[in-house]
Amino acid sequence: MKTRRHFLKSSAALAALSPLSARPAASERITVGVIGCGARGFANLQGLLKEADAQVVAVCDVDTFHYREHTTRTGKPLGTEPAKALVETHYAEAKASGSYKGCDTYSDYRELCARDDIDAILVATPDHWHALMTLEALRSGKDVYCEKPVTHTFGEGQSVVAEVAKQDAIFQTGSQQRSGKEFRRAVENIHNGLIGKISRVEVGLPVGYPGPMGSDKPGDPPAHQDYEMWTGPAQMMPYMRARNHRWWRGHRNYGGGNIMDFIGHHNDINHWALDQDRGGPHSVEAIGWTWPEGDCYNTPENYEILCQYPDDITVSIASRHTGGIKWIGEDGWLHVNRGEGNRYDPWATGERPISERPEINKKSWWDDDFSPGPIEVYRSDDHHRNFLDGVKSRKQCICPAETAHRSITPGHLGFLSQDLGRPLRWDAKTETVIDDAEADKQLKASPYREPWQLSVS
């Protein structure tokens, strides 16, 4: 695989000198296998299929054909069969000419990872599978694109970060907001001092599930799904639709509710703005968590995680805040969310009122030709393109493993604070809970169901 990586890098250099109007030769395409053929898997498939220098050659899932949470034929079919059909329809001309052998299907991710003709693996499964699949792919010599949150437990995150470094692999996390103009511009505005020194940040995440989002009646899993393999390293629980497709994240056996669903988006952007991609908070405390009705789910409906960061910055990650990220500084505040651009409100404080700052013009600063200042951040305009370019050039992607792991750490610590009923002090440099051995041990544990285990290189 090292030879293949070198070849792809050489091909990228040659491609930069030649027109890209024609599809690259098969030997110059990045071959990709996709694990997870649900809604996110299909979204990623569509993103990859539009790139001429990528070629999807295999898909994997434990469900062959389903309609997500719907009990009847509603919406778009998902699973390995529809995924294979999508891929082969896209490459129909190439298949007819014999230049494309077709898309293989698997139910065991290990078989897909073992193929030596695959360059990259994309993981889009429920959270409790992210780490094992990512580690298998990395140890098989593959580059990896993994959906967020990058891992289900904190200990898994440390293992993935270490393995990426050991394998010298390219890794992209599906925190796609980093490739969005509105978020990049917000971060550059913060870095260039648009609102002065930051004192507080409000990270608004969605409220959790108020109760079962589907039938919570235990029953037999559908014949088209291998429920034993779907459960994998998680503890075996009775099958119910409310904890399966789409709604699985309501139970901590599989995910971390809407906290862990969205913290890898919005707090990721906050970390980018605060230069904390390799840092983190000093302290974390869970405040005011409330719970859904019944025992189907055990992730909170309402919640706040109160964090203290370097430079006396307070960060509140909570369901009560407006969705997105709001930075509050000495000269005003700035808010950004998906599709909204940036909302900005200055106030005159200190020795230099807003009226005397010509670089701030509320009517023009969102225009393409507006420069917020000399500080520019990593630019990516397409998350999948950024990953493929990284595979070729070996340049680090915009959201690598450690960045993603650090962004969701406050979520892991928030759950731990809630479980233990006390605030936690955190050493971000050593990734250790300070003066609390019990908390530190619990944070780093990854209890897997036998025979699954988290092996560390």
Disulfide bonds with the S-S distance in Angstrom:
none
